[in-house]
Amino acid sequence: MEINDLGRPSAPALDPAALAPLNGSSPGVGVISYTLGGGVGVLARTYGFAADQVRSVDLVTADARLRQVTADTDPELFRALLGGGHGLGVVTAMEFGLVPVARLYGGQLVFGGEQLDEAPAAYLRWTETVPDELTSSLALIAYPDLPQLPEPLRGRYLAQIRIAYTGSAAEGERLVAPLRAVGPRVSDDLREMPYAESPTIHRDPSDPHAYDGDNALLSGLDAAALRRVAALTGPAAPDMCVVQLNHLGGALATGGAAAGTVGHREARYALRVLSPLAGATEDGPGSDEAALAAVRALHAEALAAVAPWRLGRSVNFLFGPHGDRPDAAEVARSIHDTDAHHRLTGLKARHDPANLFRFHPAATPAPAAVPV
């Protein structure tokens, strides 16, 4: 994929061949940054991280040298790029494999009102039972009362369960029956669809806006902790929060032939919290330091509720300028295990000792004594 294709949805053009890339939930997200961070896609539990499908990367390093990096030409750098590569250079092209998928069964189940307490707990129980061919997430969102929002969402606190299943629609219906048994839904649009329609599952906003967010990769989770997160981030929260819990595992845990540096593959869930920054200006989110500090304090309190299961962070779900945080060093270390973090900082010292590329929380070069 060439660099001028980064922001374009690629699945529709590939539909006739029954092949698709491991794209994410939003077609407007750049494929390079998404893939360098690992890439948790719509079919992640079935086919793994997007980074696992990469075959080659064209990279301009800080010395202005263009390199074609593959598992054969530079295995150490290639592995580092796939899951930890944001700060090692500028990627101008990437070649990756496609997966055989032309259709899926998917959509959303949306719960509100009396089902708001039971739906998240039911979702957690349900994730213990589903096959690897089913990828899903739970979103908890307190929508503001704004006229530009659709009437079913306006001013409501909702639990949205997003589902993508590569098996038959009939088997999909059977699998989601325990969720439908929770009770009446605000909406239910689960259906057979061509893969080209997969962005309709999450319906991520297409307009850019300023926000900040943090996350936790988890070895497990219980309903009481999830209720605590919901209480801290729901309608009574001082700032609007969007909470999303991704069910991981399956092929994400095993890796592919590329064997990249994606951290904490053993995680069973990813919990992320983000908030719009209404006080941000054209100078960026950090232009209102008080608002940013308040949002980060709220996120930290919410994520503290899941501390017993926390393995680390996903770099894909770190939103905002986290390199200037007081705990920036801890954030950087949390993305990978200790050995992988040392390898990445060592490679950074070798390829970009002046820290020209500051796009990754782990972008500070290690001292020369750090082994590579």
C-alpha positions in Angstrom: 0.0 0.0 0.0 1.5 3.3 -1.1 1.5 6.3 1.2 -1.1 8.2 -0.7 -3.6 5.4 0.1 -3.2 5.7 3.9 -6.6 7.2 4.7 -8.8 5.4 2.2 -10.9 2.4 2.9 -9.5 -0.6 1.0 -11.9 -3.4 1.6 -14.6 -2.4 -1.0 -12.2 -2.5 -3.9 -11.0 -6.0 -2.9 -14.4 -7.5 -2.4 -14.7 -9.2 -5.9 -11.7 -11.3 -5.1 -13.1 -12.4 -1.7 -9.9 -10.9 -0.1 -9.6 -8.1 2.4 -7.0 -6.4 4.5 -7.1 -6.6 8.3 -8.5 -3.1 8.5 -9.7 -1.4 11.7 -13.2 -0.2 12.6 -12.8 3.2 11.0 -12.0 3.6 7.3 -10.5 7.1 7.9 -7.7 5.9 10.1 -4.2 5.8 8.4 -3.2 2.2 7.8 0.5 2.8 8.4 0.3 4.1 12.0 -2.5 1.6 12.8 -0.3 -1.3 11.6 2.9 -0.1 13.2 1.1 -0.1 16.5 -0.1 -3.7 15.9 -3.6 -3.0 14.5 -6.6 -4.6 16.3 -9.1 -5.0 13.5 -12.7 -6.0 12.9 -11.6 -9.6 12.6 -8.8 -9.5 15.1 -9.6 -12.7 17.0 -9.9 -14.7 13.7 -6.8 -13.4 11.9 -4.6 -11.7 14.5 -3.0 -8.3 14.4 -2.6 -6.4 11.2 1.1 -6.3 11.8 1.2 -10.1 11.6 0.4 -9.9 7.9 3.2 -7.4 6.9 5.8 -8.7 4.4 7.9 -5.6 3.8 8.3 -2.0 4.9 9.9 0.9 3.0 11.5 3.1 5.7 13.4 6.4 5.6 15.6 6.5 8.6 17.0 9.6 10.3 20.2 9.5 8.1 17.9 10.1 5.1 18.5 6.5 3.8 15.6 4.6 2.2 15.6 1.0 3.3 13.4 -1.9 2.2 13.0 -3.7 5.5 11.9 -7.4 5.5 12.4 -10.4 7.7 15.4 -11.3 5.4 17.1 -7.9 4.9 17.0 -6.7 8.5 15.1 -9.1 10.8 15.7 -7.1 13.9 14.5 -3.8 12.5 11.6 -5.5 10.8 10.4 -7.1 14.0 10.7 -3.8 15.9 8.6 -1.9 13.3 5.7 -4.4 13.7 4.3 -3.2 17.0 6.9 -0.6 18.0 7.9 1.3 14.9 6.4 4.7 15.2 9.6 6.4 16.3 12.2 4.6 14.0 11.6 6.5 10.8 9.1 7.5 8.1 7.3 4.6 6.4 6.7 5.4 2.7 5.2 2.0 1.7 4.1 -1.2 3.2 3.3 -4.7 1.7 1.0 -6.9 3.6 -1.0 -10.1 3.0 -4.8 -10.2 2.6 -7.2 -12.6 4.2 -10.0 -14.7 2.6 -13.2 -12.9 3.6 -16.1 -11.6 1.4 -18.9 -11.4 4.0 -19.7 -11.6 7.6 -22.5 -11.5 10.2 -22.3 -8.4 12.3 -23.7 -5.2 13.6 -24.7 -3.8 17.0 -26.9 -4.6 19.9 -27.6 -1.4 21.8 -29.0 -1.5 25.4 -30.2 1.3 27.6 -32.4 2.0 30.6 -33.0 -1.0 32.9 -30.6 -3.2 30.9 -27.5 -0.9 31.4 -26.3 -2.8 34.5 -26.9 -6.3 33.2 -25.7 -5.9 29.6 -22.0 -5.3 30.4 -22.0 -8.2 32.9 -23.7 -10.5 30.3 -21.2 -9.4 27.7 -18.3 -10.4 30.0 -19.8 -13.9 30.6 -20.6 -14.3 26.9 -16.9 -13.6 25.8 -15.9 -16.7 27.8 -18.0 -18.9 25.4 -17.5 -17.6 21.9 -15.3 -19.1 19.2 -12.2 -17.4 17.7 -14.2 -16.6 14.6 -16.2 -14.0 16.5 -14.6 -10.6 17.3 -16.5 -8.1 19.5 -16.3 -5.0 21.7 -18.5 -3.2 24.3 -18.8 0.6 24.3 -20.3 2.6 27.2 -21.2 6.1 26.0 -23.1 8.9 27.7 -24.2 10.9 24.6 -24.7 14.7 25.0 -28.1 16.2 24.3 -27.2 17.7 21.0 -29.5 18.3 18.0 -27.0 16.9 15.5 -27.2 13.5 17.2 -29.8 10.9 16.0 -32.8 10.9 18.3 -32.2 7.3 19.7 -28.8 8.5 21.0 -29.5 12.0 22.1 -29.0 12.6 25.8 -28.9 8.9 26.6 -26.4 6.6 28.3 -26.1 3.4 26.2 -24.2 0.1 26.1 -23.3 -0.9 22.5 -22.1 -4.4 21.8 -20.4 -4.6 18.4 -20.0 -8.0 16.7 -18.2 -9.4 13.6 -18.5 -13.1 13.0 -17.1 -14.9 10.0 -19.3 -17.9 10.3 -22.8 -18.4 8.9 -25.6 -16.0 9.8 -27.6 -18.9 11.3 -24.8 -19.8 13.6 -24.3 -16.1 14.4 -27.9 -15.8 15.5 -27.5 -18.8 17.8 -24.3 -17.3 19.3 -25.8 -13.9 20.1 -29.0 -15.4 21.7 -27.7 -15.0 25.2 -27.1 -11.3 24.6 -30.5 -10.7 23.2 -31.9 -12.5 26.3 -30.7 -9.5 28.4 -33.9 -7.7 27.4 -35.3 -5.1 25.0 -32.8 -3.3 22.8 -32.7 0.3 21.8 -31.6 -1.0 18.4 -30.5 -4.4 16.9 -29.1 -4.4 13.4 -27.2 -7.7 13.4 -27.3 -9.0 9.9 -25.4 -10.7 7.0 -23.3 -8.1 5.2 -20.6 -7.8 2.6 -17.2 -7.2 4.2 -17.1 -3.8 2.5 -19.8 -2.7 4.9 -17.7 -3.6 8.0 -17.2 0.1 9.0 -20.9 0.3 9.7 -20.4 -2.0 12.7 -18.7 0.5 14.9 -19.8 3.7 13.2 -16.8 5.7 14.4 -17.1 9.4 13.8 -15.5 10.7 10.6 -15.0 14.3 11.6 -11.7 15.1 13.4 -11.8 16.4 16.9 -9.4 16.9 19.9 -9.4 14.2 22.5 -7.2 12.4 25.0 -7.2 8.8 26.1 -5.5 6.0 27.9 -6.0 2.2 28.1 -5.1 -1.0 29.9 -4.5 -4.5 28.5 -6.0 -7.0 30.9 -5.5 -10.6 31.8 -9.1 -10.8 32.9 -11.9 -8.7 34.3 -15.0 -9.1 36.5 -18.4 -7.5 36.4 -17.8 -5.5 39.7 -14.8 -3.8 38.3 -16.5 -3.0 35.0 -19.4 -1.5 37.0 -16.9 0.7 38.9 -15.5 1.9 35.6 -19.0 2.7 34.3 -19.9 4.6 37.5 -16.8 6.8 37.2 -17.2 7.5 33.5 -21.0 7.5 33.0 -23.4 10.4 32.9 -22.3 11.7 36.4 -18.6 12.1 35.3 -17.2 15.6 35.2 -16.1 15.1 31.6 -17.6 13.1 28.8 -16.0 9.7 28.4 -16.2 7.0 25.8 -15.3 3.6 27.2 -14.6 0.6 25.0 -13.8 -3.0 26.1 -12.3 -5.1 23.3 -12.4 -8.9 23.6 -8.9 -10.1 22.6 -7.4 -13.6 22.5 -7.8 -16.0 19.6 -5.3 -15.4 16.8 -4.1 -12.2 18.6 -2.3 -14.4 21.2 -0.4 -16.6 18.8 1.3 -14.2 16.3 2.1 -14.8 12.7 5.1 -15.5 10.6 6.2 -11.9 11.0 6.6 -12.4 14.8 6.7 -8.6 15.5 7.0 -6.7 18.7 3.3 -6.2 19.6 3.2 -6.1 23.4 1.2 -8.3 25.8 -0.3 -10.7 23.3 -1.6 -12.8 26.2 -4.1 -10.1 27.1 -7.8 -11.1 27.1 -9.2 -7.6 27.0 -8.3 -4.1 26.1 -10.1 -1.4 28.1 -9.8 2.2 26.7 -11.1 5.5 28.0 -11.1 8.7 25.9 -12.6 12.1 26.3 -13.2 15.0 23.9 -11.3 18.1 24.9 -13.7 21.0 24.5 -11.1 23.5 25.7 -8.6 22.6 23.0 -7.6 25.2 20.5 -5.7 25.2 17.2 -2.5 25.0 19.3 -3.5 21.4 20.2 -5.0 19.6 23.1 -2.3 20.8 25.5 -3.4 24.4 25.0 -5.8 24.0 27.9 -3.6 22.3 30.5 -6.2 22.4 33.3 -8.8 20.6 31.1 -6.2 18.0 30.0 -5.0 17.4 33.6 -8.6 16.9 34.7 -9.4 14.4 31.9 -6.2 12.4 32.6 -7.0 12.3 36.3 -10.4 10.9 35.5 -9.0 8.3 33.2 -6.4 7.2 35.8 -9.1 6.8 38.4 -11.2 4.7 36.0 -8.3 2.5 35.0 -7.3 2.0 38.6 -10.4 -0.1 39.0 -8.9 -2.8 36.8 -5.4 -2.7 38.3 -5.5 -6.3 39.5 -5.6 -7.5 35.9 -3.4 -4.9 34.2 -0.6 -6.2 32.0 0.3 -2.9 30.3 -0.9 -0.6 27.5 -1.6 -0.7 23.8 0.2 2.0 21.8 -2.7 2.0 19.3 -5.1 3.2 22.0 -2.9 6.0 23.5 -4.5 9.2 22.3 -2.9 12.6 22.8 0.6 13.9 23.6 1.6 11.3 26.2 5.3 12.0 25.8 4.9 15.2 28.0 3.2 13.4 30.9 5.0 13.3 34.3 4.8 9.5 34.1 5.9 9.4 30.4 8.7 6.9 31.2 6.3 4.5 32.9 3.9 4.8 30.0 6.7 3.9 27.6 7.7 0.9 29.6 4.1 -0.4 29.9 3.7 -0.9 26.1 6.1 -3.8 25.9 7.7 -6.3 28.2 11.2 -5.4 29.6 13.2 -7.2 27.0 11.3 -5.8 24.1 11.5 -2.3 25.5 15.2 -2.6 25.8 15.5 -3.8 22.3 13.4 -0.9 21.0 15.3 1.8 22.9 18.5 0.3 21.7 17.4 0.3 18.1 16.3 3.9 18.6 19.7 4.8 19.8 21.3 3.2 16.7 18.9 4.6 14.0 17.9 7.9 15.5 20.2 9.0 18.3 19.2 12.7 17.9 15.5 11.6 18.5 14.3 13.3 15.2 11.2 11.1 15.2 9.2 11.7 18.4 6.0 9.8 17.5 6.1 7.0 20.0 6.0 7.0 23.8 9.2 4.9 23.7 11.0 7.3 21.3 13.8 8.4 23.7 17.0 6.7 22.6 18.6 4.4 25.2 22.1 5.1 26.5 24.8 3.5 24.4 25.4 0.8 27.1 21.9 -0.6 26.6 22.3 -4.0 24.7 20.6 -4.3 21.4 
